[in-house]
């Protein structure tokens, strides 16, 4: 059984767009959809936190949400892990961080480097890594005040920036924006339909990574 760790934020946690922090059911969230697609030969582990950043301390949050600080502990507790899927960066768009798309992608690269240097895979090797660029922030009224002012323009550069980081490290890449979108009035969280499409797309990518034959996948409209 291959063990897959999904390391992400509220879009991996399953935050329902427009809600007051309500969570989608496990089989609706994209990791759950991926689990269904992959079947019993794979075990998907969700490690997601609302508000998680890549590697930055957020002074506006009441608890620690620095992904880089949590990552080594999680890898040790979940080892052995065959594959780590990283989809982070949306919370780095908060305007008090003042980061552009390439700075955020580079921060994800720091996470990738950490994964590749930790003996958390089978036989104490490093796990494989799949880097996913988050879906771009939508145009519209964001219910989180002015935290994400300018995020739409910045996040439009995620695809190119994350692809460059993945290529530099020789790891596989997927662009969530090719399958998922963030509905108005929320603008930063993907909905159930997007989770379904993304989960199927990630499942197909996982099979490709492990060189296993994949059935034809219908990603939906």
For each residue, the residues with C-beta under 8 A, 3 or more apart:
1: 40 41 42 43
2: 41 42 43 82 83 210
3: 42 43 45 78 80 81 82 83
4: 34 38 42 43 44 45 81 82 83 84 85 206
5: 45 47 74 75 78 81 83 84 85 127
6: 12 31 34 44 45 46 47 48 85 87
7: 12 47 48 67 71 74 84 85 86 87 88 111
8: 11 12 13 47 48 52 85 86 87 88
9: 12 13 48 49 50 51 52 87 88 90 91
10: 13 14 15 48 49 50 51 52 90 189
11: 8 15 30 87 90 134 135 176 189 190
12: 6 7 8 9 29 30 31 46 47 48 87
13: 8 9 10 23 29 46 48 49 50
14: 10 23 24 25 26 28 29 48 195
15: 10 11 19 21 22 23 24 50 189
16: 19 22 23 24 189 191
17: 182 183 186 189 190 191
18: 143 183 185 186 189
19: 15 16 22
20:
21: 15 50
22: 15 16 19
23: 13 14 15 16 29
24: 14 15 16 28 29 192 195
25: 14 28 29 32
26: 14 29 32 46
27: 32 33 36
28: 14 24 25 32 33 192 195 196
29: 12 13 14 23 24 25 26 32 33 46 195 199
30: 11 12 33 34 180 190 194 195 196 198 199 202
31: 6 12 34 35 44 46 199
32: 25 26 27 28 29 35 36 44 199
33: 27 28 29 30 36 37 195 196 198 199 200 203
34: 4 6 30 31 37 38 44 199 200 202 203 206
35: 31 32 38 42 43 44
36: 27 32 33 39 199
37: 33 34 199 200 203 204 217
38: 4 34 35 41 42 44 203 206 207
39: 36 42
40: 1
41: 1 2 38
42: 1 2 3 4 35 38 39 206
43: 1 2 3 4 35
44: 4 6 31 32 34 35 38
45: 3 4 5 6 78 81
46: 6 12 13 26 29 31
47: 5 6 7 8 12 74 78
48: 6 7 8 9 10 12 13 14 52
49: 9 10 13 52 65 70
50: 9 10 13 15 21
51: 9 10 58 61 65 91
52: 8 9 10 48 49 65 66 67 70 88 91
53: 56 57 58 65 66 67 88 91 92 97 107
54: 67 68 88 89 92 104 107 108 110 111
55: 66 67 68 69 107 110 111
56: 53 66 92 97 107
57: 53 64 66
58: 51 53 61 65 66 91 94 97
59: 96
60: 94 96 147
61: 51 58 64 65
62:
63:
64: 57 61 69 70
65: 49 51 52 53 58 61 91
66: 52 53 55 56 57 58 69 70
67: 7 52 53 54 55 70 71 88 111
68: 54 55 71 110 111 114
69: 55 64 66
70: 49 52 64 66 67 73 74
71: 7 67 68 74 75 111 114 115
72: 75 76 114 118
73: 70 76 77
74: 5 7 47 70 71 77 78
75: 5 71 72 78 79 81 84 115 118 120 127
76: 72 73 79 118 120
77: 73 74
78: 3 5 45 47 74 75 81 120
79: 75 76 119 120 121
80: 3 120 121 122 123 127
81: 3 4 5 45 75 78 84 120 121 127
82: 2 3 4 121 122 127 128 210
83: 2 3 4 5 127 128 129 130 206 209 210
84: 4 5 7 75 81 115 127 128 129 130
85: 4 5 6 7 8 129 130 132 202
86: 7 8 108 111 112 115 129 130 131 132
87: 6 7 8 9 11 12 132 133 134 176
88: 7 8 9 52 53 54 67 91 92 108 111 134
89: 54 92 93 104 105 107 108 133 134 155 158 162
90: 9 10 11 93 134 137 151 155 188
91: 9 51 52 53 58 65 88 94
92: 53 54 56 88 89 97 99 103 104 107
93: 89 90 97 99 104 137 148 150 151 154 155
94: 58 60 91 97 147 148 151
95: 98 146 147 148 149 150 151
96: 59 60 147
97: 53 56 58 92 93 94
98: 95
99: 92 93 103 104 107 154
100: 103 104 154 157
101: 104 105 154 155 156 157 158 160 161
102: 105 106 157 161 164
103: 92 99 100 106 107
104: 54 89 92 93 99 100 101 107 108 154 158 161
105: 89 101 102 108 109 133 158 161 162 164 165
106: 102 103 109 110 161 165
107: 53 54 55 56 89 92 99 103 104 110 111
108: 54 86 88 89 104 105 111 112 131 162 165
109: 105 106 112 113 165 168 169
110: 54 55 68 106 107 113 114
111: 7 54 55 67 68 71 86 88 107 108 114 115
112: 86 108 109 115 116 129 131 165 166 169 171
113: 109 110 116 117 169
114: 68 71 72 110 111 117 118
115: 71 75 84 86 111 112 118 120 126 127 129
116: 112 113 126 129 169
117: 113 114 126
118: 72 75 76 114 115 126
119: 79 124 125 126
120: 75 76 78 79 80 81 115 126 127
121: 79 80 81 82 124 125 126 127 128
122: 80 82 125
123: 80
124: 119 121
125: 119 121 122
126: 115 116 117 118 119 120 121
127: 5 75 80 81 82 83 84 115 120 121
128: 82 83 84 121 171 209
129: 83 84 85 86 112 115 116 169 171 172
130: 83 84 85 86 171 172 173 174 202 205 206 209
131: 86 108 112 162 165 166 171 172 173 174
132: 85 86 87 162 173 174 175 176 202
133: 87 89 105 158 159 161 162 163 173 174 175 176 177
134: 11 87 88 89 90 155 158 176 177
135: 11 176 177 180 181 182 190 194
136: 152 155 156 158 177 181 182
137: 90 93 142 148 151 152 154 155 182 187 188
138: 152 181 182 183 184 186 187 188
139: 152 184 187
140: 184 185 187
141: 184 185 187
142: 137 145 147 148 151 185 186 187 188
143: 18 185 186
144: 147 148 188
145: 142
146: 95 149
147: 60 94 95 96 142 144
148: 93 94 95 137 142 144 151 187 188
149: 95 146
150: 93 95 153 154
151: 90 93 94 95 137 142 148 154 155 188
152: 136 137 138 139 155 156 187
153: 150 156
154: 93 99 100 101 104 137 150 151 157
155: 89 90 93 101 134 136 137 151 152 158
156: 101 136 152 153
157: 100 101 102 154 160 161
158: 89 101 104 105 133 134 136 155 161 162 175 177
159: 133 162 163 175 177
160: 101 157 163 164
161: 101 102 104 105 106 133 157 158 164 165
162: 89 105 108 131 132 133 158 159 165 166 173 175
163: 133 159 160 166 167 173 175
164: 102 105 160 161 167 168
165: 105 106 108 109 112 131 161 162 168 169
166: 112 131 162 163 169 171 172 173
167: 163 164 170 173
168: 109 164 165
169: 109 112 113 116 129 165 166
170: 167
171: 112 128 129 130 131 166
172: 129 130 131 166 205 208 209
173: 130 131 132 133 162 163 166 167
174: 130 131 132 133 178 201 202 205
175: 132 133 158 159 162 163 178
176: 11 87 132 133 134 135 179 180 190 198
177: 133 134 135 136 158 159 180 181
178: 174 175 201
179: 176 194 197 198 200 201 219
180: 30 135 176 177 190 194 195 197 198
181: 135 136 138 177 190 194
182: 17 135 136 137 138 186 187 188 189 190 191 194
183: 17 18 138 186 187 191
184: 138 139 140 141 187
185: 18 140 141 142 143
186: 17 18 138 142 143 182 183 189
187: 137 138 139 140 141 142 148 152 182 183 184
188: 90 137 138 142 144 148 151 182
189: 10 11 15 16 17 18 182 186
190: 11 17 30 135 176 180 181 182 194 195 198
191: 16 17 182 183 194 195
192: 24 28 195 196
193: 196 197 220
194: 30 135 179 180 181 182 190 191 197 198
195: 14 24 28 29 30 33 180 190 191 192 198 199
196: 28 30 33 192 193 199 200 220
197: 179 180 193 194 200 201 219 220
198: 30 33 176 179 180 190 194 195 201 202
199: 29 30 31 32 33 34 36 37 195 196 202 203
200: 33 34 37 179 196 197 203 204 217 218 219 220
201: 174 178 179 197 198 204 205 217 219
202: 30 34 85 130 132 174 198 199 205 206
203: 33 34 37 38 199 200 206 207 214 217
204: 37 200 201 207 208 214 217
205: 130 172 174 201 202 208 209
206: 4 34 38 42 83 130 202 203 209 210
207: 38 203 204 210 212 213 214
208: 172 204 205 211 212 214
209: 83 128 130 172 205 206
210: 2 82 83 206 207
211: 208
212: 207 208
213: 207
214: 203 204 207 208 217
215:
216:
217: 37 200 201 203 204 214
218: 200
219: 179 197 200 201
220: 193 196 197 200
221:
